[in-house]
Amino acid sequence: MEKRIKGSCTTILVGKKASIDGSTIISRNDDGHEALDPERLVVVNPADQPRHYQSVISKVEVDLPDNPLRYTSIPNSILTNGTWPAAGINSENIAMSATETITTNSRILGIDPFVAGGIGEEDLCTLVLPYIHSAKEGVTRLGALLEQYGTYEPNGIAFSDQDEIWWLETIGGHHWAAKRIPDDAYVVAPNRMNIDDFDFNADDTLASADLEQLIEDYHLNPDFDRVNLRHIFGSASIKDTVYNNPRAWFGQKYFTPDVVQDPMEQDLPFICHANRKISIEDVKFVLSSHFENTKYDVYGSGSEADKTLFRPIGINRNHDVHILQIRNNVPAAVAGIHWLAFGANTFNTVVPFYANVNDTPASYKDADGTFNLNHMYWLSCTTALLGDTDYDFYVDMRNSYELEAMSAYRKIENDTDADLANHQDVTAYLETANQQLADTAMKLQTKLLGDMVIAGSEKMKLRYNLND
């Protein structure tokens, strides 16, 4: 079976008491093994949602309910290997991000092997997001699908509503476990199994009905006095020490700087508490980061051995970064904000699109495999490519652009929120706001690229000191 796996993502979750404005936040870099893979922002209306679904990769067929909700989606532009919706917010302000590829081990796969004809990342948002009315319901629906159809890969999936965030990890072919993230906590989850200490009898956990007994029957627990799912079902490999653990370390270092840890540490905690309330800008910084102010910074002054030792969070294989914010203390019509940026994250900004719409702006919706600077995906990729040629020279331009852009987006958002009550057709009003956001984003990103081209032209190697 040919697979197309986006196996390089990083997830950040922020509970409502840990965020600066009381929102729940689930976010993820949607990364892949290839540098370029055009993506789009679309809305899937109920009439467009399939009633009978067939996966392109595994060929699994699933009959779906006849009452889907509308939802935002970030599908691939090239559909050879399926839609891959990645993430979205449905019309009842329930968010889902799928998936963070995680790790496993031979002990569980020897008991419950992967299912070649099962469900996987290609399918999950389509099968779950249009049918759930709470984050917890997302866990139970996905859990039932995993038990019925099985999966061919290990994944972590995030769900949120206005009150709760749940994180589910698949275990073997048919099993799973999920944990509610405490309201005052955050999580940084790289490509490993992340859930650690787990209480099967707690109110904040859910799992396959037989999972606890399976651990006992097959003698899977290596610990004497605790149930740690990462120890039982995950990995602690050399690859984890350079590919996964350093990303969790850097995120935890940023949010909780007083806690000193080793970047290679295998037991970095799953549930963490920050030393301040976390903003959207904080989340974006970490998901764009390359270990700034450490000797491991790819663009830093450390040795080549240090700069190439660890896999950074922001990388050329970022296809999108989405930050799904479900706000409290605002009307339900504007509670769901689908923040989005495309391409490598070092030279872009996330744009706060309202989720309660029927359509999306063309510059974010119409990108395909043909290079076109009128589409944000290609514009973002081009800016990142040029910035990568001389990061130190271009980074201050990036910083000025980021401040100007985020300020402009927040002004549009604040004005839109404030004037909501004066509009009867809320959906049309929010679509107009989204168009303004997209136009502003395209204008400012184009200006950044232009400034970089103009300034960078003076530094080209193809030059001579005498002018004719």
Secondary structure, 3 states (H helix, E strand, C coil): CCCCCCCCCEEEEECCCCECCCCEEEEEEEECCCCCCCECCEEECHHHCCCEEECCCCCCEEECCCCCCCEEECCECCCCCCCCCCEEEECCCCEEEEEEECCCCHHHHCCCCCCCCCECCCCHHHHHHHHCCCHHHHHHHHHHHHHHHCECCCEEEEEECCCCEEEEEEECCCEEEEEECCCCCEEEECCCCCCCECCCCCCCEEECCCHHHHHHHCCCCCCCCCCEHHHHHCCCCHHHHHHHHHHHHHHHHHHCCCCCCCCCCCCCCCCECCCCCECHHHHHHHHHCCCCCCCCCCCCCCCHHHHCCCCCCCCCCEEEEEEEEECCCCCHHHCEEEEEEECCHHHCCCEEEECCCCCCCHHHHCCCCCCCCCCHHHHHHHHHHHHHHCHHHHHHHHHHHHHHHHHHHHHHHHHHHHCHHHCCCHHHHHHHHHHHHHHHHHHHHHHHHHHHHHHHHCCCCCCCCCCC
